[in-house]
Amino acid sequence: MSEEKSKPFSKSFVLRTTAKHMRKSIDISIRKTFERVAEFGESDDKEKSLEVFETLSVLHTMRGMLDDFQAQNKELFKGNQ
């Protein structure tokens, strides 16, 4: 007979971990997109330049939404982060 050991579960832990990974991914995307600004700023491709800035705007909005979600759900984000 084998004893099945139940793994602990915490909604707070799952959401903190998910938010952490989301923030990291968004920050990476912001950094990599920002690195492309100069490339398209020096070219004559105004459409691509505009697309880069629009992308940065959306990424910053996403990060703000994540910040707002965490601020509105402080009870879920208590503990080590």
N, C-alpha and C positions, 0 to 999 in steps of 0.2 A: 504494500500500500504506500502510495506517495501522498505526502501532505502538500496540498495546494496552498501556496502562500499568496494572499491577495496583495496586489500592488497598491500602494497608496495613491490616492487621487485628490487633486486640489484644483478647483476651477480657477482660483487666483493664480496658481503656479502656471497653468496652461495659458491663461490670458497674458500674464506678464511675459512669458517666454515668446509667445506669438507676437506681441507688440514689439518686443526687443528685436526679433528677426525682421519684422516689417520695417522698423525704423532703420535698421542696418541696411536693408535692401534699398530703401528710398534714398538714404544718404549716399550709397554707392552710385545709384543712378544719377543723383544730382551732381556728384563730383565728375562722373564720366561725361555727362552731358555738358557740364560747364567747360570741360576741357575741349569740347568741340566748337565752342563759341568763336574762338580766334580763327579756326579753320574756315568757317563759313562767313565770318565777318570780313575777311580779306578777299573773299571771292565775290564774283558778281551774282551769285545765286541768292538773291534776296528772299525767295520763297523758302529755301532751306534754312537760311538765317532766322527767318520768322518762326519756322517750325521748331528750331532749337529753343528759342525764347519761350514759345508757347508750351513746350515740353517742360522746361524749367518751372514755369508758372504752375502747371498741373502738379508737378512733383512737390512743390512747396505747399500747394493746397492739400495734397494727400497727407503730408507731414503734419500740417495744421489740424486736419481732421483726426489724425491719430492722437495728437496732443489733447484736442477737445474731448475725445472719447475717454482718454485716461483721466482727465480732469473731472469729467462728469460721473466717473465710476471709480472714485478714489478707494472705495472699500475693496474693490477687486485688485487694486494695484499696491496694496500695502505689503510690506515685507521687503526682502532683498530683491534688488533689481539689477 
